[in-house]
Each structure stands twice: as C-alpha cells, then as structure tokens.
Amino acid sequence: MVATILASVAQFELERSGERRKESAAYLRKSGLWGGGNFTYGYRPEARSGPEGKRWALVPDPETSQIVSLTAEKIISGSSAAAVCRYLKSAGVPTPNGGSEWRPQSLLVILRSPALTGHVMHQGEPVRDDDGLPVMLDPILSDKTFSSLH
C-alpha cells in the first residue's frame, strides 16, 4: 500500500514536472526569449541580464544575417537557388550545420522562414503575446524583401 502511494506521488510529480517545462517554454517564447534548442539561421543567442537573472535572447548574427540578406538579394534578382548554393560553396561559406555543401532546398527553407522578418515562431505559427500581438525580434529581412522571395 505504501509503495502504491509513493508510485502515485511520483507519477503526479513527473506529470507536473512536464507541465512546468511546457509553461516555462511558453513564457520564454511570449517574452521573445530563447530557451535553448534550434534557432533560425541568421540569428544567434545573446545573454541578457535582468531582474530575473541571466536570460537568452535571439539577435541577428552579424555574419550569418549578412549571408541571408545577400542570398535573398541574389534570388530576387533572378539567380537560381542552385546558382546561389554554388556561389556560397565557392566563397567558403559554411552551411548552418558547419558543412560546405549547400543544397538548394535547404537554402529555400531558410529563406522562407517568417522568423527572418522578426516573428517568433513555434510549430510553424507566429507566437502571440497576451494581447494577441505577434512577438517580434529584430528582423533580418524587411517584409517587402521577404514577400519578394515568394
């Protein structure tokens, strides 16, 4: 009987722990903060200190955000994704995972991310604050440039 009670308490705590992790992740997203994991190419995490201690925010990365802007300009001016990939490889620009072989489809996935316009995204949807407004970061591409890519 004691073992059953302990098992029930452990199960409850396990479930509550998962809920706390989800709540924390949602809070960070709504605050425009980074909770770890993957982030959009062109951004990088940066430590910020505040009343709650050190938090991480995503900010445009000086190097990769320029690559995003350059590739967007080339695509808009008529270059194919394959031609841009060849250019990036010849210029020695590493891929997001550190490789050297850029793939057209991967490049297009990067350029089609609404996160490049500053929108905080979660599961393909923009994150909204408590007032229903989109949570924003500093954009890498303007809305006009982004819409010209499509």
ABEGO torsion letter per residue (X at the ends): XAAAAAAAAAAAAAAAAAAAAAAAAAAAAAAGBBAEEBBBBGBBBBBBBBAAEBBBBBBBBAAAAAAAAAAAAAAAAGBBAAAAAAAAAAAGBBBAAGBABBBAAAAAAAAABAAAAGBBBBGGBBBBBAAGBBBBBBBABBAAAAAAAX
